[in-house]
Amino acid sequence: MTAARPRPQFMTITDAAAERLKTILSGKPGVIGLRLAVKKGGCAGMEYAMTWAETQEKFDEEVEDKGVKVLIEPTAVLYLIGTEMDYKADKMSAQFVFNNPNQKSACGCGESVNLVPAGKERLEAMKG
């Protein structure tokens, strides 16, 4: 019997995002990571939704990268394949930013996005 092939990691976290998450999580006892979802809303149609996770749900997709854990709700997985989570801070704001190849457009204020599920080609590429 052959060993199970490791599952590909479909989302990455930059050093800046990992450091910010570590800092925040250090002050939140009982929280195991960040839960990430995609929900309908905003003028472009969809929004990223982030909450703190105290437990891992049965069908959550787990991304562990650079010492932090991000749990992806099952309904968001196809919208987030290939995404890089980053953290940007400047004089006016500090926020997590998602560099998502499945994003087709964003509203002018940057609060919502138009996402499409990852195509068959991207899924096949992940199988390696």
N, C-alpha and C positions, 0 to 999 in steps of 0.2 A: 504494500500500500504506500502511495506517495504522500508526502506531507502536503497539507493544504497550502496553496499559494497565498501569500499575503495580499490583502485587499489594497488596491491602489488608493492613495490619499487624493481625494478630489478637490481639496481646498488647502491653500497654504496661508500661513500667518507670517508677516514680516517681523523682523527684530523689534521694530518700534511698537507694533501692536502687541507682541508678546510681552514686552517690558511693561507697557501700560496695563495690560490685563493682570500681570503678576502683582503690580502695585495695588490695583483695586482689590483683587482677590485676597491679598494679605490682610485686609481690614474687614473681611466678610467671613467670619467663622461659620462653618456649616455649608458654605457654597462650594460646589465642586468644579464649577466652570461657567461659561457663558452659553446660554441657549439662544440659537439664531433661527429665525423663521422669516418667511416672506408672507406678507398679507396684502389683501386688496386695500387700496386707499390712495389718497393724494391725486393730484391732477394728471399724473402720468400713468396711474393705474395700479402701482404696487409700491410697497414700502418694506424696507428691512426692519424687522422687529427683534430687539435684543432684550433678554431678561436674564436674571441670575438663576442658575440651576442648583438646586439642593439635592436632586436625585436625577438619575438617568432613566428616561422612559424606555420601554421595551424596544421601540422601533427607531429611537434616535440614532442618527449616524454620528459616530464619534470621530473627531479630528483632534489628534494630540500632536502638537508641534511646538518646539522650542520651550517645553515645560509648561504649556498651558493646554487646557481642554476646552474645546468648543463642541457643543452638542447641536446637531442640525435636526430640526423637526422633519419628519419623513416627507411632508408635502412640499418642502423647500429644496430637497436634494437636487432634482433635475434643473432647478433654476440657478444653482450655485456651483455646478461642476466647472472647474477651471478657475474659480474665483481666488483672488489674493486679498486677504484682509490686512489693511494697513492702518496706521494711526498718524494723523497729521495735526500739527499745532502751529499756529501763526499768531500774529498780533490780534486778529479778530475772532478766532475760534480754535477749538481743539475737538477733534472727532475721529471716530473710526470711519474709514473709507473702504469701499469695496470696489476693487478693480475686477469687474465681472465681464467675461467675454459674451455672456448671454444677455447683456444689457443692450437694448436697441436705441434707447433715448432716455432722457431725464427731463424733469420739469425745470423751469428757469430758476427756481429757488433751491434746487438740489435736494428737496425733501422726499421726492418720489421718483420712481424709475419705471421704464417699460421693459419687462423681462420676458424672454421666451425660454421654454425648456431646452436643454442641451439636445442637439441633434444626434442622430444615429452615428455620425462620423466621430463625434467627440466621445461617445460611449465606447465605440470600438477601439479608439486610440487608448483609452484607459485600460482596456483588457491586456494591452501590451502584446 
